[in-house]
Amino acid sequence: MTIVAQKQEALDLAAQLYPVAQIRVIDDDPSAYEKTLLERRRANR
């Protein structure tokens, strides 16, 4: 599935709908994104 949205909206939606998915953001720093996604997943538990 592909979600096209503002970065913050995409992070929120992906964390809610796909808690175990591997998500990639194009044109972003991978290490910063992974850290943010992990923090969001922990917050949603």
NUMI-362358 format. One line per 3 residues: number of its first residue (from 1); their letters; for each residue x, y, z of C-alpha. Coordinates in Angstrom, 2 decimals. Example, Ala and Ser with C-alpha at 12.3 -4.5 7.8 and 13.67 -1.06 7.14 Angstrom:
BEGIN
1	AS	12.30,-4.50,7.80 ~ 13.67,-1.06,7.14 $
! end
This chain:
BEGIN
1	MTI	0.00,0.00,0.00 ~ 1.21,3.52,-0.74 ~ 0.16,6.48,1.37 $
4	VAQ	0.74,9.95,-0.06 ~ 0.44,12.65,2.58 ~ 2.37,15.20,4.53 $
7	KQE	5.15,13.44,6.41 ~ 3.58,13.84,9.86 ~ 0.18,12.65,8.65 $
10	ALD	1.76,9.63,6.98 ~ 3.67,8.72,10.13 ~ 0.53,8.94,12.26 $
13	LAA	-1.58,6.92,9.85 ~ 1.06,4.26,9.27 ~ 1.70,3.81,13.00 $
16	QLY	-2.02,3.34,13.65 ~ -2.85,1.04,10.73 ~ 0.33,-0.97,10.31 $
19	PVA	2.09,-1.39,13.68 ~ 4.36,-4.17,12.37 ~ 4.91,-2.86,8.83 $
22	QIR	8.25,-1.76,7.48 ~ 7.65,1.75,6.21 ~ 9.96,3.81,4.03 $
25	VID	9.86,7.55,3.42 ~ 11.40,8.78,0.18 ~ 13.83,11.72,0.44 $
28	DDP	14.25,11.45,4.20 ~ 17.08,10.59,6.56 ~ 16.44,6.88,7.28 $
31	SAY	17.89,6.88,10.79 ~ 15.81,9.88,11.89 ~ 12.64,8.40,10.40 $
34	EKT	13.14,4.98,11.98 ~ 13.65,6.57,15.39 ~ 10.49,8.64,15.00 $
37	LLE	8.45,5.64,13.87 ~ 9.65,3.52,16.78 ~ 8.72,6.29,19.22 $
40	RRR	5.23,6.53,17.69 ~ 4.72,2.78,17.87 ~ 5.67,2.76,21.55 $
43	ANR	3.32,5.67,22.26 ~ 0.40,3.87,20.58 ~ 0.68,0.75,22.77 $
! end
